[in-house]
Amino acid sequence: RDFSAASAEHTAAQRQGRPEAEVVSLQLQRDRHEDEYVRALREHRSAQETLETLRVQIGDAAIRRSLPAFQSLQQRQLKLAVEQSRMNTLAGRAHLSKGLYQNSLRELERISAAVHDIRKLHARQAVQA
């Protein structure tokens, strides 16, 4: 949950006259969310300042010149991610198929053993008769 939801819940709990322990717990939760929000806001502002500093150092012209290569890199990375996903899917399917194949071989072995046992039984019965 975010700060605004925690704050709204705390306010509602106070208005509804919920037990003091619950109100205090909600207040602590709201305060933690507020601290997280402030920390995230500081990090965001710092990242924006760093970006602007780098933009000034590098220059807009250099950024524009490198943009096509960067876009090409992003497209290739996307294609690579898609192919890696396909490979993972195929590897998972291969693993399942191997398991099914092994089960089939075990079942065939069981059937073969049963057929041999029946043949031996019939052969003994034919000899005794």
Secondary structure, 3 states (H helix, E strand, C coil): CCHHHHHHHHHHHHHHCCCHHHHHHHHHHHHHHHHHHHHHHHHHHHHHHHHHHHHHHHCHHHHHHHHHHHHHHHHHHHHHHHHHHHHHHHHHHHHHHHHHHHHHHHHHHHHHHHHHHHHHHHHHHHHHC
